[in-house]
Amino acid sequence: LCFYTHRVIDGTVDLIRDHTVDPGEIEHVTVAISPRNATILRYHAPRTGLEAKFSIEFAVAATLIDGPPGLRHLT
């Protein structure tokens, strides 16, 4: 995944480790990123693996559901 998603993925992993998280009960997630990162992570509803690589929404959702995303999530 794109370098700009790594800190948010790490934070999500920490959240899961420290709290009981049921992805089915999550209504929404708010992620604060810089304007520069927002221009890079511009795919809000990715349809391909390449778009998912540049999607903060995908990175967080994948982490919550299946742990830190990797190549297997993009193919």
N, C-alpha and C positions, 0 to 999 in steps of 0.2 A: 504494500500500500504506500501511498504518498507519505513522505516524511512529515508533512503538516498534520497528519492524523495521529501520529504516534503518541503525543502527549495526552490527547483525549482518550485514546484507547487505554493507555496506562492508568489514567484516572478512573475509567470505567471498570477496569480490572480491580483496582483498589476498592472501589465501591462494592463490587460483587463480593470481594474477599471479606470486607468488614461488615457487611449487612446482608440480610436475607433479601434477595431480589427475585421476584417472580415476573418474568417478562410479560406474561399475560395480564398482569395487573397495572402495567405502566400505561398511563394515558398520554403523556408527552415527556419529552426530554428537551431541556434548554442547554445549548452549548454556546459559550462565549468565545469567539475567535476574533482575531484582528481583521481589519478591512482587507489587508493584503492576503491573509490566508483565505478569506472568503472569496476572493477573486480566483484563487487556485482551486479551492474546494467548491466548485460551482455546480456540480451535478446533484440536484436535490431529489431527483427521482431517477436514479441511474437505470439504464436499460441494457448496458453491456458491462463486461468485466473492466474495460478501460474506464468507463464512466464511474463505475463503483470505486475504482482506485482513487478517484478524486471527489469522493462524496463523504462528508462528515456524517451525514445521516446513516449511510450504509455502514460506516466504520463502527458507530455506536450501536446500531441495531444488531449487527453481526456479533459484536462483542457480548452484548447482553444475552443473546440467544445461544451462541455457540463458542464463546471464548474469543480471544484475539483472532481477527481474521488474517488469513494468509492466502497463498496461491490457490488453495482448494476452493476458496470462496469466490474467486474471480474467474474460474474456468467453467 
